């Protein structure tokens, strides 16, 4: 009895040690640096192909200096067994526009990673193959003449390709049976789908790959390669001791909220040498200092990356990320004029941040709103913020945006990532102030849910071209305020 207890206690202590090691920020950053070397090796092999991170994890492994401005968002959950999906809320059509716009681009390299237990993340082994097959079949429906092109005697290739070592043939067949229906949904959506020169085809590279794929060139090209790079080495139990003083953690960039102390991929790349050169004991202090300085950064004169206009609404609504704003300091000074490239006339900005926003002093709130076109709101990260999104953020932001639209302003809605709360707010505003054709009306719907339906919300969601917190938006638009969750 005592021996069994001792064994269980020893096992528990060992697991606790492994967990502490895997969450140690020093181990994580050193592991990321090791994986980045492999990504650079792949980039040297295919220097002419655009390099894209698969958000969010992939951003840790791709140097912004060599990455294309476009990013991808293929979720692993859309490739989980039995949960396969082509999700119209995140269709990644910006990548198709990239390929159609840059005819010289023969494909692209997509970078992601995965934790212990897998060699390739589901996002790369199944979600991306699903996306390729769905887009290829949509092409044939939209452009019937493609059946005779680009594939020789076989015509336009619409097969589903998956890595054999990661996806069984039985699972591949089960997924392929659903592809036609997903392609039909894409064709009948409100998306603008550009014509591609060749069908898409995924290829895979991992640190264990001995020979990189050779790509067709010139007149020999029969497909557009999507090179899926899994950056992390597969190691037993996801943790491996290195001789130079750290423990390698497979897929270190995943779930950085758990270990990053507020550090983000953009901060990591901006201070990479300083962070990697810091001792284990000094690193947490350095990270805290960098994060603090980032939230109190001085005003920048231009947008780091211009916000994306929402299609079909005449430039009245845009979606952006707070780190890209020329001015944002929680509780800090406001601006009276925020210019956005390509947008004429006055602009108002809604900034929804996980950073604490200092409330205005008594009597100052009205004056602040009168002299500022920046409306700031705090929203906690993760599940904690979902109720606040429903009960506080959506009502307050929609009221402010309605007034700004009525005053003739364009409105840019930003959040920390540019792909979560901001898109939810824009989706609600599209339903409240714009009809199905994108025409603006200066009167909101008379009470949430009167003119809204799940179908009308879904149509507007497609216009955002990004993922959203759809459930909370549906609840906000389709229920009376008294019935919203408390």
C-alpha positions, 0 to 999 in steps of 0.5 A: 500500500505504501509502495503504491502511494509512493509511486503515485506521488513520484509520478505526480511530482514528475508530471508537475515538473514536466508541466512547469518546464513546458510553461517556463517562458525561457524554455518556450522562447528558446524552443521557438528560436530553434524552430525558426531556424527550420522555417528559415531553411524552408524559406531559403528552399522556396525564396520566391513563394510568399511566406504566411503564418497560420494564426495564431500559433504560426506568428511566432515562427515567421519573421515579419520582415520576410512574411507577406502582409496576408495571414491565414486562419485555418483552425485545427478544430475544423479538421478534428475527427468527426468535426470536419468543416469548411467554415464560411466564417473563416474562408481565407479568401484573401489568399485566393486574391493573393494568388490571383493578383500575383500571377507570378506567385507559384503558390505559398508556404504556410507555417504552423506548429503542434504540441506533443502527440502529433507530427502535423497539426490538424489545421495542416493535415486536414483543414487546409486539404479540405479548403483546397478541395472545396475551392477547387470544386467551387472553381469548376462550378463557377468557371466551367471551362476549367474542366478542360484546363490545367490538369492534362487529360484528367482536367481540373484536379478536385481530389482531396489530398491528405498526408498518409502518415497523419490521416487514414484512408478511411478518414480521408474518404469520409471527409471527401464525401462532404466536400461537394456540399461545402463547395456548393455553400461557398459558391452560393455565398456572398463572397467574391471568389477570383478565378485561379490559374491552377488547382490548389494542392497541399504538400507537407514539410516537417523537421523530419522531412529528408527531401523537400518537394520539387515544384513544377515550373513554367508550362509544366505547372499543373497545380498551385502548391500549398506547402504546409510547414509544421515547424516543431520537431516531434519529441516524446511527451512534447519535452526534450532536454537540450545540452545548452541549458533548456528543455525543448517544448514541441509547439511552444507558440501554442496558447501563449496566454498561458505562458507568455506573460503578455508577450505577443509574436509582434513583440517577440520579433521586435525584441528577438535578440534581446529576449533570446540573449537574456538569462533565465532569471532576467527574462521575466523582468525583461518581458514585463518591461517590454509589455508595459512599454508597448502599452504605453508606447508614444503616438505613431504617425501612420498605421503599421498595417491599414485596417481592412474595409468591409466589402459592399458597404462603401467604405463606411466600416473597417476592421483593424488591430489595436497594435496597428493603430497610429495612436492607442494608449489606454487612458491616454490622449485622444486624437481629433483626426485619424486618417486611414489610407484609401478612406476619404472624410472623417473617421471614428475609431472604436478600440476594444482592448484587454488592457484596462482602460481608465474611466473618465473623471466625473463630468469629463465623459461627455466632453471626452466624447465631444472632442475625440473620435476614439471610443475605448472599451475594456473586454477581458480575454477568453470566456470571461469576456463573453458575457461582457461582450453581450451585455456591455460592449455590443450595446455601447459600441453599436450606439456610438457607431450609429451616431458616428455613421449618422454624422457622416463618419466612416468607422474603424473597429479595432480589437487586440487581434483584429479578428475577434471582438471587432468582427462581432461588433461590425457584424452587429452594426451591419445587421442594425444599420445596413440592408442586404445590399449594403445600403446604409440607413440612418435608423437602427432596427427598432429593437434587437431581433425585429428585422434580424434572422440567423440567415441575414446575420450569416450573410453579413458575417460573410462580408467581414471575411474574418472569424467572429463570436457569432453566438453572442452576436446572435443572442444580442440581435435576436433576443430582447434585452431582458432575456439576455444572459445575466 
